[in-house]
Amino acid sequence: MASPIGNIAEIQAGNSAKTDTKTVSAATNSSKSDKDMFLKLLLAQMKYQDPMNPTDSTQYLSQMAQFTTVEKLGDMVDNTTSLLTASQMQSSLGMIGATVEYGVGTKASSGLVTGITMVDGSPQLLVTGTSGTPVKVPLADLTSVKVTGTKSTTPDTSSGKEADGA
């Protein structure tokens, strides 16, 4: 089987050296260089393999397939996150002008949704209550939404559906 490949920085420079796990760990954290790093490691593994006991080519193909799968799963996570954010933003836009209740117990409050803001990639409602100062309210904190001219809608957390309230 192949011997240890060497440290990443020296492989990039075209030299072989002893394995440095800290360098390997730090290098794998960079998403931009992951693909290049993988290919360079694969090339170094092929270059320094024992000619009398070569590595089976199906192992290389398997490693490439696994890397591609992980890369595509990462892309799917990014796309799903973007879709979720867009969906939450669309829901938030529909609440502008509505009266909402949020919080529980002594921290419960209500007010008119006057706008939306993004906080850490997640939309939050700007709710103006009796104080006149807008408060940022995450969608998860809402307990009731009443759009002018409609019934109040109270989220039913036990079944995941909304139940009509009076």
Disulfide bonds with the S-S distance in Angstrom:
none
